[in-house]
Amino acid sequence: MEFPTSPEQTWSGLIYYEQIAERSPLLLRLLLPQPIRTEGRKWAVGDEIRCLYESGHLIKRVTKIETGLHYGFEVVEQDLALGRGIRLLGGSYTLRRLGDRHTEVALETRYVSPRRPHWLSRPIEAAVCHAFHRYMLRTMRRKLAGVAQQGRPPGAHQTGAPR
């Protein structure tokens, strides 16, 4: 998704699903566990953050940070029922400069699914994952637009990696 902000501004707006305060769309509420909050740090490689849900938790560990370019994490603990046994492995954000004031953000989620047959389950899982990614990226874009309208730099309250 394209953002009308520089990579530096966009980087400061990266968030986890569990950090979104607004209610998720109906499809995601029906298909995914509902997040509550996060606990911990995620600004340096090796940091771990506990992501709490109404029905369990995940622990994510930061695996790679290239400030302004790439933010990667792995799921090191999953105590969360997800789609009849889906196990989350990790994810990443990759940013690409499209000019002085535009950035492309790619969001990746890695998981393993025990669902069979794959030819039937994969398109459904892909549709849910794409809906999840669109929700995440649209929320980030709205948040960054709101911060820009307030007239302060998005990352003014922190340094390093995403919130």
Secondary structure, 3 states (H helix, E strand, C coil): CEECCCHHHHHHCCCCHHHCCCCCCHHHHHHCCCEEEEEECCCCCCCEEEEEECCEEEEEEEEEEECCCEEEEEEEEEECCCCCCCEEEEEEEEEEEEECCEEEEEEEEEEECCCCCHHHHHHHHHHHHHHHHHHHHHHHHHHHHHHHHCCCCCCCCCCCCCC
